[in-house]
Amino acid sequence: MEEKEIFEKYESEVRSYCRVFNEVLDYAKGSIIKDTNGKEYIDFFCGAGAVNYGHNNDYIKEKVINYLNNDRIMHALDMYTKAKEDFIEYFETQILEPRELNYKIQFPGPTGTNAVEAALKLARKVKQRSNIWCLMGCFHGMTLGSLALTSDKESREGAGIELSNVTHIPAPYMFKNLDTIEYMQTLLDDDHSGIEKPAALILETVQAEGGIWVFENEWLQRVREFCTKNDILLIVDDIQVGCARTGTFFSFERANIIPDMVVLSKSIGGYGMPFALTLFKPELDKWLPGEHNGTFRGNQLAIVAAKAGLEFMKENNIEKEVQRKQEIVKKFLETEVKPISKDFEIRGIGLIWGIETHNGVLAKKISTECFKAGLIVERAGRDNSVVKLMPALTIDDATLLKGLNILKDTIKGTI
């Protein structure tokens, strides 16, 4: 059977990324991926944010291999294990306590949507309200509870049933003359609004799939005040933009706010392994034993990789490095890419950036041609019109600039 034919014959039509990145990939190290023909690609996709520390990070790999070689326990549901004990202690003392954050940790299952589903269920249980508020433009997952939040039309249509108990609020960038905070307060105060008071408001501080929209610190602070005033839990979804992607471990640190709950996945797995956390203030821990569970909520190898990833992040000053590299990307996009077209807008923070083309067909062509030229970039936003840049946080300056120049040259040759 010819290369790629097996996928066409046997794999479901649901596959998506391979329709643009359509070579058989085989090797990955740092920020470089190679296909089976030996062609190299600079990775500005980063496993959709799952490999912040680069592919096959040596430090993390050594910890994982040692764990395997010593026949350490691999599957334990939610039983006590040495690996989990070590992770919890490190996460609490090295990540949470220095930030003056007091959270209980739940291991809800291996993926981001598992973490979101757990947060929604707990919020509803604690507040005894069924409605959840979220923002238009958000992405929170593809299982039914998370999908009810997710605003993308095509994703929602795949559910096949009514998605309920959610109210979508206009995002702050959508209408120039609408104060989103005042709008939400009006919904609560107006006895004819027709909108039920929610148990929680969930948001991403940077809407990634929504088109790389960075919410202002002041707006995030006002949201925190709004939720406190109205007895509504604030949930921050840091699945894609957490783990130092924005320049601080948690994306909300820049606004100096403390959410009631935080959901993490993707790069918290350290090595691209499935892993997720739901964090919440201790007073919210109203679960009964086994009330929310999952067979793979104790992914021991991912726990080992996660702790190693956190160690690597701290020992290599990744947060500061991201802040430094942010300026490289920002300057390049503003001076080298934005002038190519009067229609382009540049948005981003840390090492997540978007080029708004206002043209979904053009954005797809740019992504396709970049891949042919040796650069992997995906798309996001309305009509998928935003070219999305998300390199590894560990990428060296030379490779970063090489990738940016491939992007620039491809755009010039595409328009």
C-alpha positions in Angstrom: 0.0 0.0 0.0 1.4 3.4 -1.0 2.4 6.0 1.6 -0.7 7.9 2.9 -3.1 5.5 1.2 -3.7 3.6 4.4 -5.0 6.8 6.0 -7.3 7.5 3.2 -8.7 4.0 3.2 -9.1 3.3 6.9 -9.0 6.5 8.9 -12.2 8.4 9.5 -13.1 11.5 7.5 -13.1 13.5 10.8 -9.3 14.0 10.5 -8.5 17.6 9.9 -4.9 18.8 10.4 -3.5 16.3 8.0 -5.5 17.8 5.2 -3.2 20.8 5.2 -0.1 19.2 6.8 -0.3 16.3 4.4 3.0 14.5 4.7 3.8 11.5 6.9 5.8 12.9 9.9 8.3 10.7 11.6 10.9 12.6 13.6 10.8 15.5 16.0 13.4 17.3 18.1 13.1 20.7 19.7 11.4 22.9 17.1 12.2 20.7 14.1 9.9 18.0 12.6 11.0 15.7 9.7 8.8 13.7 7.4 9.6 10.2 6.1 11.4 11.8 3.1 13.7 13.6 5.5 12.3 17.1 4.8 12.5 19.5 7.7 9.8 21.7 9.1 10.0 24.5 11.7 7.2 23.9 14.1 5.1 27.0 14.9 2.1 24.7 15.8 3.6 23.1 18.9 1.0 20.3 19.1 -1.7 22.9 19.4 0.1 24.1 22.5 0.8 20.6 24.0 4.7 20.7 23.6 5.7 24.1 25.0 9.1 22.7 25.9 9.8 21.4 22.5 9.7 17.9 21.0 11.5 15.2 22.9 13.0 17.6 25.5 16.1 15.8 26.8 15.5 16.7 30.5 11.9 15.4 30.5 12.8 12.4 28.4 15.4 11.2 30.8 12.9 11.3 33.7 10.3 9.4 31.7 12.8 6.8 30.5 14.1 6.3 34.1 10.6 5.8 35.4 9.8 3.2 32.7 13.2 1.4 33.1 12.6 0.9 36.8 9.1 -0.7 36.4 7.4 2.0 38.4 3.6 1.8 38.6 1.9 3.0 35.3 -1.8 2.8 36.1 -3.3 3.5 39.5 -6.7 5.3 39.0 -6.7 7.8 41.9 -4.8 5.6 44.3 -1.8 7.1 46.2 1.4 6.8 44.2 4.9 8.2 44.8 4.9 9.9 41.4 1.7 11.8 42.3 2.9 12.7 45.7 6.0 14.2 44.2 4.1 16.1 41.6 1.6 17.6 44.1 4.3 18.7 46.5 6.3 20.4 43.7 3.2 22.0 42.1 2.0 23.4 45.5 5.3 24.6 46.8 7.0 25.7 43.6 4.1 27.0 41.4 1.1 27.9 43.6 2.6 29.1 46.9 5.1 31.6 45.4 2.1 33.1 43.6 0.0 33.1 46.8 -2.5 30.8 45.2 -4.4 28.3 47.4 -5.9 25.6 45.3 -6.9 22.0 45.7 -5.9 19.8 42.8 -8.2 17.4 41.0 -7.0 15.0 38.4 -10.1 14.8 36.2 -8.9 12.7 33.2 -6.3 13.0 30.5 -7.6 15.9 28.3 -8.6 19.5 28.5 -12.2 18.9 28.0 -12.2 16.5 31.0 -10.9 19.4 33.1 -13.6 21.7 31.9 -16.4 19.2 32.4 -15.2 18.7 36.0 -15.1 22.4 36.6 -18.6 22.9 35.2 -20.1 20.0 37.2 -18.5 21.3 40.5 -19.6 24.9 39.9 -23.2 23.8 39.4 -23.0 21.6 42.4 -21.6 24.3 44.7 -23.9 27.1 43.5 -27.0 25.0 42.9 -27.5 26.8 39.5 -27.4 25.1 36.1 -26.6 28.1 33.8 -23.0 28.9 32.9 -21.9 32.1 31.2 -19.1 32.2 28.6 -17.8 34.5 25.9 -18.6 34.5 22.2 -15.4 33.4 20.3 -14.4 30.9 23.0 -13.2 27.4 22.7 -13.5 25.1 25.7 -13.7 21.6 24.3 -15.7 19.1 22.3 -17.5 16.9 24.8 -21.1 17.9 25.3 -20.7 20.2 28.4 -17.6 21.9 27.0 -19.1 22.0 23.6 -22.1 23.9 24.9 -19.7 26.6 25.8 -17.7 26.5 22.6 -19.1 29.1 20.2 -17.7 27.8 16.9 -20.8 27.0 14.7 -19.3 24.0 12.9 -18.1 22.4 16.1 -21.5 22.9 17.7 -23.4 21.4 14.8 -21.5 18.2 15.3 -23.2 17.6 18.6 -26.4 16.4 17.1 -28.4 17.5 20.1 -29.5 20.8 21.7 -26.6 22.4 23.7 -28.2 24.0 26.7 -27.7 25.7 30.1 -25.2 28.2 28.7 -25.4 31.9 27.9 -22.9 33.4 25.5 -21.8 37.0 26.3 -20.3 39.3 23.7 -16.6 39.3 24.0 -15.1 42.8 24.9 -13.6 43.3 21.4 -16.8 42.7 19.5 -18.7 46.0 19.9 -17.0 49.3 20.4 -19.8 50.9 22.3 -20.8 47.9 24.5 -19.4 47.6 28.0 -19.4 43.8 28.5 -19.3 44.1 32.3 -22.3 46.5 32.4 -24.1 44.2 29.9 -23.7 41.3 32.3 -24.8 43.3 35.3 -27.9 44.4 33.4 -28.7 40.8 32.6 -28.7 40.0 36.3 -30.5 43.2 37.5 -33.3 43.3 34.8 -36.2 41.1 35.8 -37.1 40.9 32.2 -33.7 39.9 30.8 -34.8 36.3 30.4 -31.3 35.1 31.4 -30.8 32.9 34.4 -28.0 33.8 36.9 -25.1 31.5 36.3 -23.1 29.3 38.6 -19.9 30.4 36.9 -18.4 32.6 34.2 -15.7 30.8 32.3 -13.2 32.5 30.0 -9.8 32.4 28.4 -7.7 35.5 29.1 -6.4 35.1 25.6 -8.9 33.7 23.1 -6.7 31.4 21.1 -9.0 29.6 18.7 -11.2 32.7 18.7 -8.5 34.6 16.8 -5.7 35.5 19.3 -7.6 38.2 21.3 -5.7 39.3 24.3 -8.1 40.7 27.0 -6.9 43.8 28.8 -5.8 43.6 32.4 -8.3 46.2 33.5 -11.1 44.3 31.9 -10.0 41.1 33.6 -9.9 42.9 36.9 -13.4 44.2 36.4 -14.6 40.7 35.6 -13.1 39.4 38.8 -14.9 42.2 40.7 -18.2 41.5 38.9 -18.1 37.8 39.8 -17.3 38.5 43.4 -20.0 41.1 43.8 -22.7 38.7 42.3 -21.6 35.4 43.9 -20.6 33.9 40.5 -17.5 31.6 40.3 -14.8 32.8 37.9 -13.2 29.9 35.9 -10.1 30.6 33.8 -9.4 28.2 31.0 -5.6 28.1 30.8 -5.5 24.9 28.7 -3.8 26.5 25.7 -2.4 29.8 27.0 -1.2 28.6 30.4 2.2 26.9 31.3 4.2 30.1 30.5 2.8 30.6 27.0 1.9 34.3 27.7 5.1 34.9 29.7 3.9 33.9 33.1 3.0 30.4 34.2 -0.7 31.3 34.5 -2.0 33.7 31.9 -4.0 35.7 34.5 -1.0 36.7 36.5 -0.5 39.8 34.5 -3.9 41.1 35.7 -3.2 40.3 39.3 -6.4 38.4 39.8 -7.2 35.1 41.4 -9.8 32.9 39.7 -12.0 30.6 41.8 -11.1 27.7 39.4 -8.4 27.1 36.8 -8.3 24.4 34.2 -5.0 23.2 32.7 -4.1 20.6 30.1 -1.9 20.4 27.0 1.6 21.5 28.1 1.1 20.7 31.7 1.7 17.1 30.4 5.3 18.1 30.0 6.2 15.9 27.0 3.0 16.1 24.9 1.4 13.4 27.1 -2.3 13.5 27.9 -2.7 15.2 31.3 -5.2 17.7 32.8 -5.8 19.4 36.1 -8.8 21.2 37.6 -7.8 23.6 40.3 -10.2 25.2 42.8 -10.3 27.1 46.0 -10.5 24.7 49.0 -14.0 25.8 50.1 -15.3 24.7 46.8 -14.3 21.1 47.3 -17.8 19.7 47.7 -17.2 16.5 45.8 -18.4 13.2 47.3 -15.8 10.3 46.8 -16.1 9.0 43.3 -18.7 11.6 42.3 -16.5 12.5 39.3 -14.0 9.9 38.0 -12.3 8.4 35.1 -10.1 5.4 34.4 -7.1 7.5 33.3 -7.3 10.2 35.9 -4.0 8.7 37.2 -1.8 8.8 34.2 1.5 8.2 36.1 3.9 8.7 33.2 2.3 12.0 32.4 2.5 13.0 36.0 6.3 12.3 35.9 6.6 14.2 32.7 4.6 17.1 34.1 6.8 17.5 37.2 9.9 17.3 35.0 8.4 20.0 32.7 7.8 22.3 35.6 11.4 21.8 36.8 12.7 22.5 33.4 10.6 25.7 33.1 11.9 27.0 36.4 15.6 26.0 36.0 15.7 27.5 32.5 13.9 30.8 33.3 11.3 30.0 30.6 8.9 32.7 31.7 11.6 35.4 31.2 12.7 33.9 27.9 9.2 34.0 26.6 8.9 37.7 27.6 12.2 38.3 25.7 11.2 36.4 22.6 7.8 38.2 22.6 9.6 41.3 21.6 11.4 39.6 18.7 8.1 38.3 17.3 6.2 41.5 17.9 8.8 43.6 16.2 9.1 41.3 13.2 5.3 41.0 12.7 4.8 44.8 13.0 7.7 45.9 10.8 8.0 43.0 8.3 4.6 41.4 7.9 1.9 44.0 8.7 3.1 46.4 5.9 2.6 43.6 3.3 -1.2 44.3 3.3 -3.3 47.2 4.6 -5.9 44.6 5.7 -3.5 42.8 8.2 -3.9 43.2 11.9 -1.3 41.8 14.4 -2.4 40.5 17.8 -0.7 38.5 20.5 1.3 38.2 23.7 4.2 36.0 24.8 4.6 33.3 22.2 1.1 33.2 20.8 0.5 35.6 17.9 -2.0 36.0 15.1 -2.0 37.7 11.7 -5.6 38.7 11.0 -6.0 38.5 7.2 -9.8 39.1 7.1 -9.8 36.4 4.4 -10.2 32.8 5.3 -9.2 31.6 1.8 -6.0 33.6 1.9 -5.2 32.4 5.4 -5.6 28.7 4.3 -3.4 29.3 1.3 -0.7 30.9 3.5 -0.8 27.9 5.9 -0.6 25.5 3.0 2.2 27.3 1.2 4.2 27.7 4.5 4.0 23.9 5.0 5.5 23.4 1.5 8.2 25.9 2.4 9.1 24.1 5.6 7.0 25.9 8.3 4.0 24.6 10.2 1.4 27.3 11.1 -2.3 26.7 11.8 -5.3 29.0 11.5 -7.9 30.3 14.0 -10.6 32.9 14.4 -13.8 33.7 12.5 -13.8 32.1 9.1 -10.3 30.7 10.1 -8.9 34.0 8.8 -6.1 34.3 11.4 -2.7 32.8 10.7 -1.7 31.6 14.2 1.9 31.4 15.4 2.7 29.3 18.4 6.3 28.1 18.5 7.9 26.2 21.3 8.9 28.3 24.3 12.4 26.8 24.0 12.9 27.8 20.3 16.3 29.4 19.7 16.4 32.9 18.3 17.9 31.8 14.9 15.3 29.2 14.3 12.6 31.6 15.4 13.7 34.2 12.9 14.2 31.6 10.2 10.6 30.6 10.7 9.4 34.2 10.7 11.2 34.9 7.5 9.7 31.8 5.8 6.3 33.2 6.9 7.0 36.6 5.5 8.3 35.3 2.2 5.4 33.0 1.8 2.9 35.7 2.4 4.6 38.0 -0.1 4.5 35.2 -2.6 0.9 34.3 -1.9 -0.8 37.7 -2.0 
